[in-house]
Amino acid sequence: TVSVEIYIGLTFQSKVPNGGSLVGTASVKVKIKIVFFSVSVSVSMHKELAGSDPTFAQMVEPKHWEEYCGAFALEP
């Protein structure tokens, strides 16, 4: 008998205020069984891809923010 197990897991971890990271784990397990003899081998891997979310200031230019605020300003 030969059996193979494959596991892949991905998780996003938010790290306020510096953005977040994508964390992945993968493993493969192979088991061979012949009559009364069996052998099992497994391999695992863990990887983290760090990134950062853009700040509000990076996404909106000052002139666009002023224009947006001006649209809601009350005139005396």
C-alpha positions, 0 to 999 in steps of 0.5 A: 500500500502507498499513501500520500498526504498533502497539506497546504495552508495559507494565512494572512496576519495583519500587523497594525500599523505596518501592514501584514504578511502572508504565511504559508505552510506545506507538508507532504507525507508518504507512507509505504506498507508491504506486508509487515513492514512500513516506512513513512517519510514527511517533509514540511516547509514554512514561508512568510512573505512580508508586505505592507499596506499603504498608508492613507497619506500614500493613497491620497494626494494632498490636493485630492484630499483638499478637494474632497474636504472642500466639497463638504465645506459649509459656506458662511 
